[in-house]
């Protein structure tokens, strides 16, 4: 397994309470690693604006995507 795939993580939004303009429920978002944020119960994701922002971790659930999907996502970004 290559390092890029191991480092790329995706989450699905399960709640957008308080962030309706930035997050869409049931949409998959790419996570940007941020250990400082995690310590505060936050997660950094690339949201609907195309920028990365911090959101409460409770709004997301980690998902493991098939390799073919992660490759296509990598090409699209």
N, CA, C and O atoms as CSV, one atom per row, in Angstrom:
chain,resi,resn,atom,element,x,y,z
A,1,UNK,N,N,0.842,-1.175,0.000
A,1,UNK,CA,C,0.000,0.000,0.000
A,1,UNK,C,C,0.887,1.238,0.000
A,1,UNK,O,O,1.869,1.291,0.741
A,2,UNK,N,N,0.556,2.235,-0.821
A,2,UNK,CA,C,1.420,3.405,-0.865
A,2,UNK,C,C,1.103,4.390,0.255
A,2,UNK,O,O,0.013,4.369,0.825
A,3,UNK,N,N,2.063,5.248,0.558
A,3,UNK,CA,C,1.904,6.200,1.658
A,3,UNK,C,C,0.807,7.216,1.408
A,3,UNK,O,O,0.112,7.618,2.342
A,4,UNK,N,N,0.641,7.637,0.163
A,4,UNK,CA,C,-0.384,8.630,-0.145
A,4,UNK,C,C,-1.767,8.122,0.233
A,4,UNK,O,O,-2.555,8.857,0.828
A,5,UNK,N,N,-2.069,6.878,-0.105
A,5,UNK,CA,C,-3.378,6.313,0.229
A,5,UNK,C,C,-3.537,6.176,1.727
A,5,UNK,O,O,-4.618,6.435,2.256
A,6,UNK,N,N,-2.491,5.777,2.420
A,6,UNK,CA,C,-2.567,5.634,3.865
A,6,UNK,C,C,-2.791,6.982,4.531
A,6,UNK,O,O,-3.450,7.048,5.569
A,7,UNK,N,N,-2.263,8.051,3.965
A,7,UNK,CA,C,-2.383,9.369,4.567
A,7,UNK,C,C,-3.701,10.057,4.219
A,7,UNK,O,O,-4.154,10.926,4.963
A,8,UNK,N,N,-4.317,9.684,3.111
A,8,UNK,CA,C,-5.562,10.318,2.702
A,8,UNK,C,C,-6.724,9.642,3.406
A,8,UNK,O,O,-6.914,8.430,3.307
A,9,UNK,N,N,-7.498,10.451,4.122
A,9,UNK,CA,C,-8.640,9.928,4.856
A,9,UNK,C,C,-9.888,10.679,4.408
A,9,UNK,O,O,-9.839,11.864,4.079
A,10,UNK,N,N,-10.992,9.965,4.403
A,10,UNK,CA,C,-12.262,10.561,4.029
A,10,UNK,C,C,-13.274,10.333,5.134
A,10,UNK,O,O,-13.200,9.351,5.873
A,11,UNK,N,N,-14.223,11.256,5.236
A,11,UNK,CA,C,-15.296,11.152,6.208
A,11,UNK,C,C,-16.607,11.463,5.498
A,11,UNK,O,O,-16.625,12.122,4.459
A,12,UNK,N,N,-17.699,10.981,6.070
A,12,UNK,CA,C,-19.020,11.325,5.563
A,12,UNK,C,C,-19.672,12.215,6.617
A,12,UNK,O,O,-19.585,11.952,7.817
A,13,UNK,N,N,-20.319,13.262,6.146
A,13,UNK,CA,C,-20.997,14.194,7.041
A,13,UNK,C,C,-22.315,13.572,7.503
A,13,UNK,O,O,-23.123,13.143,6.679
A,14,UNK,N,N,-22.529,13.523,8.805
A,14,UNK,CA,C,-23.768,12.963,9.349
A,14,UNK,C,C,-24.632,14.037,10.012
A,14,UNK,O,O,-25.770,13.771,10.398
A,15,UNK,N,N,-24.090,15.250,10.142
A,15,UNK,CA,C,-24.833,16.380,10.704
A,15,UNK,C,C,-24.200,17.676,10.212
A,15,UNK,O,O,-22.976,17.807,10.172
A,16,UNK,N,N,-25.038,18.623,9.842
A,16,UNK,CA,C,-24.514,19.934,9.456
A,16,UNK,C,C,-25.109,21.041,10.324
A,16,UNK,O,O,-25.114,22.207,9.931
A,17,UNK,N,N,-25.603,20.678,11.490
A,17,UNK,CA,C,-26.200,21.623,12.425
A,17,UNK,C,C,-25.231,22.765,12.728
A,17,UNK,O,O,-24.142,22.550,13.261
A,18,UNK,N,N,-25.642,23.962,12.385
A,18,UNK,CA,C,-24.811,25.134,12.579
A,18,UNK,C,C,-23.879,25.437,11.417
A,18,UNK,O,O,-23.192,26.458,11.418
A,19,UNK,N,N,-23.853,24.550,10.422
A,19,UNK,CA,C,-22.940,24.713,9.276
A,19,UNK,C,C,-23.643,24.389,7.957
A,19,UNK,O,O,-23.017,23.842,7.049
A,20,UNK,N,N,-24.897,24.707,7.841
A,20,UNK,CA,C,-25.687,24.316,6.665
A,20,UNK,C,C,-25.139,24.859,5.352
A,20,UNK,O,O,-25.301,24.214,4.315
A,21,UNK,N,N,-24.499,26.019,5.363
A,21,UNK,CA,C,-23.944,26.586,4.129
A,21,UNK,C,C,-22.625,25.934,3.735
A,21,UNK,O,O,-22.205,26.021,2.581
A,22,UNK,N,N,-21.968,25.276,4.701
A,22,UNK,CA,C,-20.631,24.729,4.454
A,22,UNK,C,C,-20.580,23.220,4.310
A,22,UNK,O,O,-19.673,22.688,3.669
A,23,UNK,N,N,-21.549,22.520,4.903
A,23,UNK,CA,C,-21.530,21.057,4.912
A,23,UNK,C,C,-22.848,20.497,4.401
A,23,UNK,O,O,-23.915,21.055,4.658
A,24,UNK,N,N,-22.763,19.396,3.681
A,24,UNK,CA,C,-23.953,18.704,3.177
A,24,UNK,C,C,-23.987,17.317,3.797
A,24,UNK,O,O,-23.025,16.557,3.690
A,25,UNK,N,N,-25.096,16.992,4.445
A,25,UNK,CA,C,-25.257,15.679,5.072
A,25,UNK,C,C,-25.193,14.596,3.990
A,25,UNK,O,O,-25.746,14.762,2.902
A,26,UNK,N,N,-24.521,13.499,4.296
A,26,UNK,CA,C,-24.299,12.330,3.430
A,26,UNK,C,C,-23.258,12.571,2.341
A,26,UNK,O,O,-23.070,11.714,1.478
A,27,UNK,N,N,-22.584,13.705,2.359
A,27,UNK,CA,C,-21.524,13.982,1.385
A,27,UNK,C,C,-20.181,13.552,1.974
A,27,UNK,O,O,-19.963,13.646,3.182
A,28,UNK,N,N,-19.291,13.083,1.113
A,28,UNK,CA,C,-17.954,12.651,1.519
A,28,UNK,C,C,-16.998,13.825,1.413
A,28,UNK,O,O,-16.992,14.558,0.424
A,29,UNK,N,N,-16.182,13.990,2.463
A,29,UNK,CA,C,-15.198,15.072,2.511
A,29,UNK,C,C,-13.811,14.501,2.778
A,29,UNK,O,O,-13.656,13.487,3.458
A,30,UNK,N,N,-12.812,15.175,2.228
A,30,UNK,CA,C,-11.422,14.776,2.465
A,30,UNK,C,C,-10.924,15.448,3.731
A,30,UNK,O,O,-11.169,16.632,3.962
A,31,UNK,N,N,-10.222,14.676,4.544
A,31,UNK,CA,C,-9.676,15.161,5.806
A,31,UNK,C,C,-8.248,15.656,5.580
A,31,UNK,O,O,-7.466,15.028,4.867
A,32,UNK,N,N,-7.927,16.775,6.189
A,32,UNK,CA,C,-6.568,17.298,6.221
A,32,UNK,C,C,-6.044,17.013,7.627
A,32,UNK,O,O,-6.613,17.510,8.598
A,33,UNK,N,N,-4.977,16.229,7.762
A,33,UNK,CA,C,-4.465,15.899,9.099
A,33,UNK,C,C,-4.136,17.156,9.903
A,33,UNK,O,O,-3.471,18.064,9.404
A,34,UNK,N,N,-4.606,17.202,11.150
A,34,UNK,CA,C,-4.361,18.330,12.041
A,34,UNK,C,C,-4.427,17.812,13.476
A,34,UNK,O,O,-5.499,17.778,14.081
A,35,UNK,N,N,-3.285,17.413,14.013
A,35,UNK,CA,C,-3.261,16.819,15.355
A,35,UNK,C,C,-3.696,17.805,16.432
A,35,UNK,O,O,-4.286,17.402,17.435
A,36,UNK,N,N,-3.418,19.068,16.242
A,36,UNK,CA,C,-3.852,20.075,17.211
A,36,UNK,C,C,-5.363,20.169,17.292
A,36,UNK,O,O,-5.926,20.307,18.377
A,37,UNK,N,N,-6.021,20.093,16.140
A,37,UNK,CA,C,-7.476,20.165,16.092
A,37,UNK,C,C,-8.106,18.958,16.778
A,37,UNK,O,O,-9.080,19.096,17.518
A,38,UNK,N,N,-7.553,17.785,16.531
A,38,UNK,CA,C,-8.093,16.549,17.103
A,38,UNK,C,C,-8.104,16.626,18.634
A,38,UNK,O,O,-9.028,16.131,19.279
A,39,UNK,N,N,-7.087,17.240,19.199
A,39,UNK,CA,C,-7.005,17.376,20.663
A,39,UNK,C,C,-8.169,18.188,21.220
A,39,UNK,O,O,-8.495,18.086,22.403
A,40,UNK,N,N,-8.793,18.991,20.365
A,40,UNK,CA,C,-9.909,19.837,20.788
A,40,UNK,C,C,-11.256,19.334,20.270
A,40,UNK,O,O,-12.255,20.053,20.317
A,41,UNK,N,N,-11.276,18.091,19.775
A,41,UNK,CA,C,-12.520,17.500,19.283
A,41,UNK,C,C,-12.955,18.032,17.928
A,41,UNK,O,O,-14.132,17.974,17.572
A,42,UNK,N,N,-11.982,18.556,17.170
A,42,UNK,CA,C,-12.278,19.123,15.857
A,42,UNK,C,C,-11.621,18.296,14.758
A,42,UNK,O,O,-10.710,17.508,15.013
A,43,UNK,N,N,-12.093,18.487,13.548
A,43,UNK,CA,C,-11.519,17.809,12.395
A,43,UNK,C,C,-11.425,18.844,11.266
A,43,UNK,O,O,-12.324,19.667,11.099
A,44,UNK,N,N,-10.341,18.796,10.502
A,44,UNK,CA,C,-10.149,19.733,9.394
A,44,UNK,C,C,-10.531,19.030,8.100
A,44,UNK,O,O,-9.934,18.019,7.730
A,45,UNK,N,N,-11.543,19.580,7.412
A,45,UNK,CA,C,-11.988,18.999,6.149
A,45,UNK,C,C,-12.049,20.073,5.068
A,45,UNK,O,O,-12.155,21.264,5.361
A,46,UNK,N,N,-11.982,19.634,3.827
A,46,UNK,CA,C,-12.204,20.533,2.696
A,46,UNK,C,C,-13.712,20.565,2.472
A,46,UNK,O,O,-14.314,19.569,2.071
A,47,UNK,N,N,-14.306,21.715,2.735
A,47,UNK,CA,C,-15.770,21.819,2.688
A,47,UNK,C,C,-16.276,22.290,1.330
A,47,UNK,O,O,-15.539,22.261,0.344
A,48,UNK,N,N,-17.523,22.720,1.279
A,48,UNK,CA,C,-18.166,23.119,0.029
A,48,UNK,C,C,-17.500,24.322,-0.633
A,48,UNK,O,O,-17.639,24.517,-1.841
A,49,UNK,N,N,-16.781,25.128,0.141
A,49,UNK,CA,C,-16.096,26.288,-0.434
A,49,UNK,C,C,-14.828,25.893,-1.178
A,49,UNK,O,O,-14.265,26.691,-1.928
A,50,UNK,N,N,-14.378,24.647,-0.967
A,50,UNK,CA,C,-13.136,24.188,-1.570
A,50,UNK,C,C,-11.923,24.481,-0.702
A,50,UNK,O,O,-10.796,24.143,-1.064
A,51,UNK,N,N,-12.158,25.109,0.442
A,51,UNK,CA,C,-11.093,25.429,1.402
A,51,UNK,C,C,-11.202,24.483,2.591
A,51,UNK,O,O,-12.239,23.857,2.810
A,52,UNK,N,N,-10.104,24.387,3.365
A,52,UNK,CA,C,-10.155,23.535,4.554
A,52,UNK,C,C,-10.475,24.373,5.791
A,52,UNK,O,O,-9.913,25.446,6.009
A,53,UNK,N,N,-11.401,23.839,6.591
A,53,UNK,CA,C,-11.839,24.502,7.815
A,53,UNK,C,C,-12.014,23.459,8.908
A,53,UNK,O,O,-12.103,22.260,8.641
A,54,UNK,N,N,-12.060,23.938,10.141
A,54,UNK,CA,C,-12.271,23.065,11.294
A,54,UNK,C,C,-13.754,22.958,11.613
A,54,UNK,O,O,-14.488,23.947,11.593
A,55,UNK,N,N,-14.177,21.729,11.909
A,55,UNK,CA,C,-15.554,21.457,12.307
A,55,UNK,C,C,-15.540,20.472,13.465
A,55,UNK,O,O,-14.561,19.749,13.651
A,56,UNK,N,N,-16.627,20.435,14.253
A,56,UNK,CA,C,-16.705,19.433,15.319
A,56,UNK,C,C,-16.638,18.021,14.729
A,56,UNK,O,O,-17.335,17.703,13.765
A,57,UNK,N,N,-15.804,17.201,15.314
A,57,UNK,CA,C,-15.612,15.831,14.819
A,57,UNK,C,C,-16.912,15.027,14.852
A,57,UNK,O,O,-17.093,14.107,14.055
A,58,UNK,N,N,-17.807,15.366,15.761
A,58,UNK,CA,C,-19.066,14.614,15.899
A,58,UNK,C,C,-19.968,14.741,14.667
A,58,UNK,O,O,-20.930,13.985,14.531
A,59,UNK,N,N,-19.675,15.670,13.783
A,59,UNK,CA,C,-20.465,15.839,12.560
A,59,UNK,C,C,-20.066,14.851,11.459
A,59,UNK,O,O,-20.671,14.840,10.387
A,60,UNK,N,N,-19.054,14.026,11.720
A,60,UNK,CA,C,-18.513,13.151,10.679
A,60,UNK,C,C,-18.281,11.735,11.183
A,60,UNK,O,O,-18.114,11.497,12.379
A,61,UNK,N,N,-18.276,10.806,10.239
A,61,UNK,CA,C,-17.907,9.415,10.504
A,61,UNK,C,C,-16.874,9.031,9.445
A,61,UNK,O,O,-17.078,9.265,8.254
A,62,UNK,N,N,-15.772,8.445,9.888
A,62,UNK,CA,C,-14.716,8.021,8.955
A,62,UNK,C,C,-15.234,6.907,8.056
A,62,UNK,O,O,-15.982,6.033,8.494
A,63,UNK,N,N,-14.822,6.954,6.792
A,63,UNK,CA,C,-15.194,5.910,5.833
A,63,UNK,C,C,-13.942,5.449,5.106
A,63,UNK,O,O,-13.027,6.232,4.853
A,64,UNK,N,N,-13.917,4.176,4.779
A,64,UNK,CA,C,-12.825,3.630,3.976
A,64,UNK,C,C,-13.375,3.387,2.580
A,64,UNK,O,O,-14.316,2.617,2.389
A,65,UNK,N,N,-12.781,4.047,1.628
A,65,UNK,CA,C,-13.251,3.951,0.248
A,65,UNK,C,C,-12.432,2.934,-0.534
A,65,UNK,O,O,-11.258,2.720,-0.231
A,66,UNK,N,N,-13.036,2.305,-1.537
A,66,UNK,CA,C,-12.284,1.393,-2.392
A,66,UNK,C,C,-11.128,2.129,-3.079
A,66,UNK,O,O,-11.212,3.330,-3.333
A,67,UNK,N,N,-10.089,1.425,-3.366
A,67,UNK,CA,C,-8.891,1.996,-3.981
A,67,UNK,C,C,-9.206,2.731,-5.284
A,67,UNK,O,O,-8.642,3.791,-5.552
A,68,UNK,N,N,-10.103,2.171,-6.089
A,68,UNK,CA,C,-10.442,2.825,-7.360
A,68,UNK,C,C,-11.077,4.197,-7.122
A,68,UNK,O,O,-10.845,5.128,-7.893
A,69,UNK,N,N,-11.855,4.324,-6.088
A,69,UNK,CA,C,-12.489,5.603,-5.772
A,69,UNK,C,C,-11.442,6.610,-5.310
A,69,UNK,O,O,-11.448,7.754,-5.764
A,70,UNK,N,N,-10.549,6.206,-4.422
A,70,UNK,CA,C,-9.538,7.144,-3.933
A,70,UNK,C,C,-8.616,7.590,-5.065
A,70,UNK,O,O,-8.162,8.734,-5.076
A,71,UNK,N,N,-8.337,6.706,-6.010
A,71,UNK,CA,C,-7.519,7.099,-7.168
A,71,UNK,C,C,-8.231,8.151,-8.012
A,71,UNK,O,O,-7.621,9.124,-8.453
A,72,UNK,N,N,-9.506,7.949,-8.229
A,72,UNK,CA,C,-10.280,8.928,-9.028
A,72,UNK,C,C,-10.389,10.260,-8.299
A,72,UNK,O,O,-10.299,11.317,-8.923
A,73,UNK,N,N,-10.583,10.218,-6.981
A,73,UNK,CA,C,-10.619,11.449,-6.208
A,73,UNK,C,C,-9.304,12.191,-6.312
A,73,UNK,O,O,-9.288,13.415,-6.439
A,74,UNK,N,N,-8.189,11.454,-6.259
A,74,UNK,CA,C,-6.860,12.066,-6.332
A,74,UNK,C,C,-6.664,12.742,-7.680
A,74,UNK,O,O,-6.090,13.828,-7.748
A,75,UNK,N,N,-7.128,12.120,-8.741
A,75,UNK,CA,C,-6.996,12.702,-10.089
A,75,UNK,C,C,-7.857,13.942,-10.254
A,75,UNK,O,O,-7.488,14.871,-10.972
A,76,UNK,N,N,-9.009,13.956,-9.587
A,76,UNK,CA,C,-9.952,15.067,-9.724
A,76,UNK,C,C,-9.526,16.303,-8.944
A,76,UNK,O,O,-9.984,17.408,-9.232
A,77,UNK,N,N,-8.648,16.121,-7.952
A,77,UNK,CA,C,-8.279,17.291,-7.130
A,77,UNK,C,C,-7.039,17.968,-7.601
A,77,UNK,O,O,-6.614,18.959,-7.008
